[in-house]
Every structure is written in structure tokens, then in C-alpha cells.
């Protein structure tokens, strides 16, 4: 979809951050596992100086204008094979993942078997047991009716689903100054509304999944998940996302 925005086939879109990285390697920082560890982190990383930092990078590297962000909350794990609340439970589980190198390496490091797969194939793949599960925010899992083919949800926090609202630079620059200001204000307002909307809708979707019979569980040893992911996955991608210093700067800005 970002490709369509860049070439002007469509004017704008809301795109999952993991689908942005093929066009902007530096933004891959935002898909590092356990970089964003809370909703507050997600807000900090997309507003103020950090928010402006990503806007400049996406304009330069991807040729798109970011006018706001959507917050879809953390990607939680669903599966049809067994309850997962520890690393041991995760071992060998076949998980559908996007074709994103960082996400693939994360699930490998945690002991699962990631299977890269296009999004439209996901439901059928789970239905036919080609894969055991997948990860997405609660709202996506409920909207896509994954409760029909998944039995368990595990509340992991390895990746917060950030989605920039983007417009093509060519399109944006073709607007009058008045219209540019209007679009910019609308983007800010949309981001503020989504921030309020996301928390409540995520909880509602989780409860609806439970009502549909999906068993819900917390991760008992997620500190171990985080340590493995940060120790083993982060270093593999430093060179492609701007270097360790760039990552350290973001971590410092988050107050850690």
C-alpha cells in the first residue's frame, strides 16, 4: 500500500509499521522486539522530537508525509494447538508472520517456527492447520473472526502495532498552503482520537474473544522473552537500522 501512495495510485493510507520497513530501513527500529514496552512508550516514540525524527526519515527514505499515527496496541499471540504462557509452551509452534526479517528472527529466537505468509492467506492457513497461530492486536483478531479457528490467546508484548497515517509527498505538495494546514490539523486530531479509542476498543475486543470461547492467558516469564529478544535479535539488525547508537538514543529518549 505504501508503494501505491508513493507512486500516486492512492493519495494516502494507514500502514502497519512492519510494512513500512522495506521502504525505510531506519524505521525498522520501531519493529525491534520489546523496544516499546508500554502505551506510554508508544506515545513518546511518535510525538515530540522523536515523532518529528520519524517524519523526517520517512519523508527522506520512503517519500511519504506522516500526518499522524494510529495505535493498535500490542500484537498478542493466538493459536489452536495449546495454551502458551511460557517459553517452553512456545517451542515448535508454527506461527504465521509477515514477511518482515525482524519479526521472523524474533519468533525464531523465542523457539517458535515462524512461517512468512501474505495476510490474505492467514485465515485459511490456520483453518487448514498449515500454521498453528499468528500474532496481531486484539481488535484485529476479533474483527477477522480468528475465534473461529483459534482456541488460545496469549497476552505477549513483544511488538506494539504502530501505524503511520501517510500521504505521498507529491500529493501533499500539490495542495495549497491552506489545505496543507487543514490536512495537518486533521492528522493531529485523528491521532489524538485514536489514542483514546484504542485502549477501550482493545479491551472490548479481548473480552469478545473470550466470550466466543477463546481461552486467555498472561505470559508468566515474559522478562525472559524480552531478554532473549533484545540480546539475540537487536544486534543482528543494528547495521540496517542506523547502528547501535541510533537504537540507544531511542531507548534513552524513552527513559530507560
MIZAZA-415951 format. One record per residue (C-alpha): residue number from 1; y, z negated, x negated. Coordinates in steps of 0.5 Angstrom, whole numbers. Each point is the difference from the previous one (the first is absolute). Example, Ala and Ser with C-alpha at 12.3 -4.5 7.8 and 13.67 -1.06 7.14 Angstrom:
// MIZAZA-415951
+-----+-------+-------+-------+
| num |     y |     z |     x |
+-----+-------+-------+-------+
|   1 |    -9 |   -16 |   -25 |
|   2 |     7 |     2 |    -2 |
+-----+-------+-------+-------+
//
This chain:
// MIZAZA-415951
+-----+-------+-------+-------+
| num |     y |     z |     x |
+-----+-------+-------+-------+
|   1 |     0 |     0 |     0 |
|   2 |     5 |    -1 |    -6 |
|   3 |    -2 |     7 |    -2 |
|   4 |     3 |     2 |     7 |
|   5 |     6 |    -4 |    -1 |
|   6 |     2 |     3 |    -7 |
|   7 |    -1 |     7 |     2 |
|   8 |     4 |    -1 |     6 |
|   9 |    -6 |     1 |     5 |
|  10 |     2 |    -6 |     4 |
|  11 |     6 |    -4 |    -1 |
|  12 |    -2 |    -7 |    -1 |
|  13 |    -6 |    -4 |     0 |
|  14 |    -3 |    -8 |    -1 |
|  15 |    -5 |     1 |    -5 |
|  16 |    -5 |    -5 |    -3 |
|  17 |     2 |    -2 |    -7 |
|  18 |    -7 |     2 |    -3 |
|  19 |     1 |     7 |     3 |
|  20 |     7 |     0 |    -4 |
|  21 |    -3 |    -1 |    -7 |
|  22 |    -3 |     7 |    -1 |
|  23 |     8 |     2 |     0 |
|  24 |     3 |    -6 |    -3 |
|  25 |    -5 |    -4 |    -5 |
|  26 |     5 |    -5 |    -2 |
|  27 |     0 |    -2 |     8 |
|  28 |    -8 |    -2 |    -2 |
|  29 |     3 |    -7 |    -2 |
|  30 |     0 |    -1 |     8 |
|  31 |    -7 |     1 |     0 |
|  32 |    -2 |    -5 |    -5 |
|  33 |    -5 |    -5 |     3 |
|  34 |     3 |    -7 |     1 |
|  35 |     7 |     2 |    -2 |
|  36 |     2 |    -1 |     7 |
|  37 |    -2 |    -7 |     2 |
|  38 |     4 |    -1 |     6 |
|  39 |     4 |     3 |     5 |
|  40 |     6 |    -3 |    -4 |
|  41 |    -2 |     4 |    -6 |
|  42 |    -1 |     6 |     4 |
|  43 |     8 |    -1 |     3 |
|  44 |     2 |    -2 |    -7 |
|  45 |    -3 |     6 |    -3 |
|  46 |     3 |     5 |     5 |
|  47 |     7 |    -3 |     0 |
|  48 |     6 |    -1 |    -4 |
|  49 |     0 |     2 |    -7 |
|  50 |    -8 |     1 |     0 |
|  51 |     1 |     4 |     6 |
|  52 |     5 |     5 |    -3 |
|  53 |    -4 |     0 |    -6 |
|  54 |    -6 |     4 |     4 |
|  55 |     5 |     4 |     4 |
|  56 |     3 |     3 |    -7 |
|  57 |    -7 |     1 |    -2 |
|  58 |    -3 |     3 |     6 |
|  59 |     6 |     5 |     0 |
|  60 |     0 |     2 |    -7 |
|  61 |    -8 |     0 |    -1 |
|  62 |    -2 |     2 |     8 |
|  63 |     6 |     4 |     2 |
|  64 |     1 |    -4 |     6 |
|  65 |     5 |    -5 |     3 |
|  66 |    -2 |    -7 |     2 |
|  67 |     4 |    -3 |     6 |
|  68 |    -5 |    -6 |     2 |
|  69 |    -6 |    -3 |    -1 |
|  70 |    -6 |    -2 |     5 |
|  71 |    -4 |    -6 |    -1 |
|  72 |    -7 |     1 |     3 |
|  73 |    -3 |    -7 |    -3 |
|  74 |    -6 |    -1 |    -5 |
|  75 |    -6 |     5 |     0 |
|  76 |    -6 |    -4 |     3 |
|  77 |    -7 |     2 |    -1 |
|  78 |    -4 |     2 |     5 |
|  79 |    -8 |     1 |     0 |
|  80 |    -6 |     1 |     4 |
|  81 |    -5 |    -3 |    -5 |
|  82 |     1 |    -7 |    -1 |
|  83 |     5 |    -6 |     0 |
|  84 |     5 |     0 |    -6 |
|  85 |     3 |    -6 |    -2 |
|  86 |    -2 |     0 |    -8 |
|  87 |     0 |     5 |    -6 |
|  88 |    -8 |    -1 |     1 |
|  89 |     1 |     3 |     7 |
|  90 |     4 |     6 |    -2 |
|  91 |    -5 |     2 |    -5 |
|  92 |    -3 |     7 |     1 |
|  93 |     4 |     1 |     7 |
|  94 |     1 |     7 |     1 |
|  95 |     8 |     1 |     1 |
|  96 |     4 |     6 |     2 |
|  97 |     6 |     0 |    -4 |
|  98 |     6 |     5 |     0 |
|  99 |     0 |     5 |    -6 |
| 100 |     4 |    -5 |    -4 |
| 101 |    -2 |    -2 |    -7 |
| 102 |     3 |    -7 |     0 |
| 103 |    -4 |    -2 |     7 |
| 104 |    -6 |     4 |    -3 |
| 105 |     0 |    -4 |    -6 |
| 106 |     2 |    -7 |     4 |
| 107 |    -6 |     0 |     4 |
| 108 |    -5 |     2 |    -6 |
| 109 |     3 |    -6 |    -4 |
| 110 |    -2 |    -4 |     6 |
| 111 |    -7 |     2 |     0 |
| 112 |     0 |     5 |     6 |
| 113 |    -2 |     7 |     1 |
| 114 |     7 |     4 |     1 |
| 115 |    -1 |     7 |     4 |
| 116 |     6 |     4 |     0 |
| 117 |     1 |     4 |     6 |
| 118 |     5 |     3 |     4 |
| 119 |     3 |    -4 |     6 |
| 120 |    -3 |     4 |     6 |
| 121 |    -7 |     0 |    -2 |
| 122 |     0 |    -8 |    -1 |
| 123 |    -2 |    -2 |     8 |
| 124 |    -6 |     5 |     0 |
| 125 |    -2 |    -2 |    -7 |
| 126 |     0 |    -8 |     2 |
| 127 |    -3 |     2 |     6 |
| 128 |    -6 |     4 |    -3 |
| 129 |    -1 |    -5 |    -6 |
| 130 |     3 |     4 |    -5 |
| 131 |     4 |    -6 |    -2 |
| 132 |     0 |    -7 |     2 |
| 133 |     7 |    -1 |     1 |
| 134 |     7 |     1 |    -2 |
| 135 |     7 |    -3 |    -1 |
| 136 |     6 |     0 |     4 |
| 137 |     5 |    -4 |     3 |
| 138 |    -2 |    -4 |     7 |
| 139 |     5 |     5 |     4 |
| 140 |    -4 |     6 |    -3 |
| 141 |    -7 |    -3 |     1 |
| 142 |     2 |    -1 |     8 |
| 143 |     3 |     6 |     1 |
| 144 |    -5 |     4 |    -3 |
| 145 |    -5 |    -4 |     4 |
| 146 |    -4 |    -2 |    -6 |
| 147 |    -3 |    -5 |     4 |
| 148 |    -5 |     5 |     3 |
| 149 |    -3 |     1 |    -7 |
| 150 |     2 |    -6 |    -4 |
| 151 |    -3 |    -7 |     1 |
| 152 |     4 |    -5 |    -5 |
| 153 |     7 |     0 |    -2 |
| 154 |     2 |    -4 |    -7 |
| 155 |     7 |    -2 |    -1 |
| 156 |     1 |     2 |    -7 |
| 157 |     7 |     1 |    -3 |
| 158 |    -1 |     5 |    -6 |
| 159 |     5 |     5 |     3 |
| 160 |     6 |     0 |     4 |
| 161 |     1 |     6 |     4 |
| 162 |     7 |     2 |    -1 |
| 163 |     2 |     7 |     3 |
| 164 |     7 |     3 |    -2 |
| 165 |     4 |     4 |     5 |
| 166 |     1 |     6 |    -4 |
| 167 |     5 |     7 |     1 |
| 168 |     0 |     6 |    -4 |
| 169 |     6 |     0 |    -5 |
| 170 |     2 |     7 |     2 |
| 171 |     0 |    -2 |     8 |
| 172 |     4 |    -6 |    -2 |
| 173 |     5 |     3 |    -4 |
| 174 |     1 |     5 |     5 |
| 175 |     2 |    -5 |     5 |
| 176 |     8 |    -1 |     1 |
| 177 |     2 |    -7 |    -3 |
| 178 |     1 |    -3 |     7 |
| 179 |    -7 |     2 |     2 |
| 180 |    -3 |    -3 |    -7 |
| 181 |     3 |    -6 |     1 |
| 182 |    -3 |     0 |     7 |
| 183 |    -7 |     1 |    -3 |
| 184 |     1 |    -5 |    -5 |
| 185 |     2 |    -6 |     5 |
| 186 |    -6 |     2 |     5 |
| 187 |    -4 |     0 |    -6 |
| 188 |     2 |    -7 |    -2 |
| 189 |     0 |    -2 |     8 |
| 190 |    -7 |     2 |     0 |
| 191 |    -3 |    -3 |    -6 |
| 192 |     3 |    -7 |     3 |
| 193 |    -3 |     1 |     7 |
| 194 |    -7 |     2 |    -4 |
| 195 |     1 |    -6 |    -4 |
| 196 |     0 |    -5 |     7 |
| 197 |    -5 |     5 |     3 |
| 198 |    -5 |     0 |    -5 |
| 199 |    -2 |    -7 |     0 |
| 200 |    -1 |    -1 |     7 |
| 201 |    -4 |     6 |     1 |
| 202 |    -5 |    -1 |    -6 |
| 203 |    -2 |    -7 |     3 |
| 204 |    -1 |     3 |     7 |
| 205 |    -4 |     6 |    -3 |
| 206 |    -4 |    -5 |    -3 |
| 207 |    -1 |    -4 |     6 |
| 208 |    -2 |     6 |     4 |
| 209 |    -5 |     2 |    -5 |
| 210 |    -3 |    -7 |     0 |
| 211 |     0 |     1 |     8 |
| 212 |    -4 |     6 |    -1 |
| 213 |    -6 |    -3 |    -4 |
| 214 |     2 |     1 |    -7 |
| 215 |    -1 |    -7 |    -4 |
| 216 |     6 |    -2 |    -4 |
| 217 |    -1 |    -4 |    -7 |
| 218 |     5 |    -2 |    -5 |
| 219 |    -1 |     1 |    -8 |
| 220 |    -3 |    -6 |    -3 |
| 221 |     1 |     2 |    -7 |
| 222 |     6 |     5 |     0 |
| 223 |     3 |    -3 |    -6 |
| 224 |    -6 |     3 |    -4 |
| 225 |     1 |     6 |     4 |
| 226 |     7 |     0 |    -3 |
| 227 |    -1 |    -2 |    -7 |
| 228 |    -6 |     6 |    -1 |
| 229 |     5 |     5 |     3 |
| 230 |     6 |    -2 |    -4 |
| 231 |    -4 |    -1 |    -6 |
| 232 |    -4 |     6 |     0 |
| 233 |     4 |     5 |     5 |
| 234 |     7 |     0 |    -2 |
| 235 |    -1 |     1 |    -8 |
| 236 |    -3 |     7 |     2 |
| 237 |     6 |     3 |     3 |
| 238 |     6 |    -3 |    -4 |
| 239 |     1 |     6 |    -3 |
| 240 |     0 |     4 |     6 |
| 241 |     5 |    -4 |     4 |
| 242 |     5 |    -1 |    -5 |
| 243 |    -3 |    -5 |    -5 |
| 244 |    -2 |    -8 |     0 |
| 245 |     8 |    -1 |    -1 |
| 246 |     1 |     3 |     7 |
| 247 |    -5 |    -4 |     3 |
| 248 |     2 |    -6 |    -3 |
| 249 |     7 |     1 |     2 |
| 250 |    -2 |     1 |     8 |
| 251 |    -4 |    -7 |    -1 |
| 252 |     6 |    -3 |    -3 |
| 253 |     4 |     2 |     6 |
| 254 |    -5 |    -3 |     5 |
| 255 |     1 |    -7 |    -3 |
| 256 |    -7 |     0 |    -4 |
+-----+-------+-------+-------+
//
